[in-house]
Amino acid sequence: MILSLRISSFHTRTSPGRFFRRILRLLVPLLYCIRALQAAPRDYPLEHLSINEGVSQNTVFCIFQDRRGFMWFGTEDGLYRFDG
């Protein structure tokens, strides 16, 4: 059995529309990533708590924020709630 193939039926060149669609498929996700990085905050507001603010120790082992916004700090001496 002999199979004949037409070489002319295979396109070796891509059309300009197809080329631009491929470029857009690459650029659009890249632009979204760049935009997301620009939107990320760079400076976070920090507050330092120490013995002067009523915490019994400066060493904190765990931190948790509940639904009401309270921050809970676990130290060796116990659990402390901070409301800002």
C-alpha positions in Angstrom: 0.0 0.0 0.0 1.4 3.4 -1.0 0.3 6.6 0.8 0.7 9.9 -0.9 0.8 13.1 1.0 0.5 16.5 -0.3 3.3 18.7 1.0 1.4 21.8 -0.1 -1.4 21.1 2.4 1.0 21.6 5.3 1.5 25.3 6.1 5.0 26.1 7.1 4.2 29.8 7.7 1.8 31.1 10.2 -0.7 33.8 9.4 -0.2 37.3 11.0 -3.4 36.9 13.0 -2.3 33.6 14.4 1.1 35.0 15.3 -0.4 37.9 17.2 -2.8 35.6 19.1 0.2 33.6 20.3 2.0 36.7 21.4 -1.1 37.9 23.3 -1.4 34.5 25.0 2.1 35.1 26.3 1.9 38.8 27.1 -1.5 39.0 28.8 -0.6 36.7 31.8 2.8 38.4 32.1 1.2 41.8 32.3 -1.3 40.5 34.9 1.7 39.3 37.0 3.5 42.5 36.7 0.4 44.5 37.7 -0.2 42.2 40.7 3.4 42.8 41.9 2.9 46.6 41.6 -0.3 46.5 43.6 1.2 44.5 46.5 1.9 46.8 49.5 5.6 47.2 50.2 5.5 48.6 53.7 3.4 47.0 56.4 2.5 49.0 59.5 4.1 47.5 62.5 3.6 48.0 66.2 6.0 46.7 68.8 4.7 45.4 72.1 7.1 44.9 75.0 7.1 44.7 78.7 6.2 48.4 78.9 2.8 47.7 77.2 1.8 45.1 79.8 3.1 41.9 78.2 4.9 39.7 80.7 7.6 38.6 78.3 9.2 39.8 75.1 9.3 36.3 73.7 6.1 35.3 71.8 5.6 31.7 70.6 2.4 32.1 68.6 0.2 34.8 67.2 -3.5 34.5 66.2 -6.1 37.0 64.9 -9.8 36.2 65.6 -12.9 37.2 63.6 -13.4 40.3 65.7 -9.9 41.6 65.0 -8.3 40.8 68.3 -4.7 39.7 68.2 -3.8 36.9 70.6 -0.2 36.3 71.7 1.0 33.1 73.3 3.9 33.5 75.7 5.5 31.2 78.3 3.5 33.0 81.0 0.1 32.8 79.3 -2.2 34.2 76.6 -2.5 37.9 75.9 -5.2 39.7 73.9 -4.4 42.9 72.0 -7.1 45.1 70.5 -4.9 47.8 69.0 
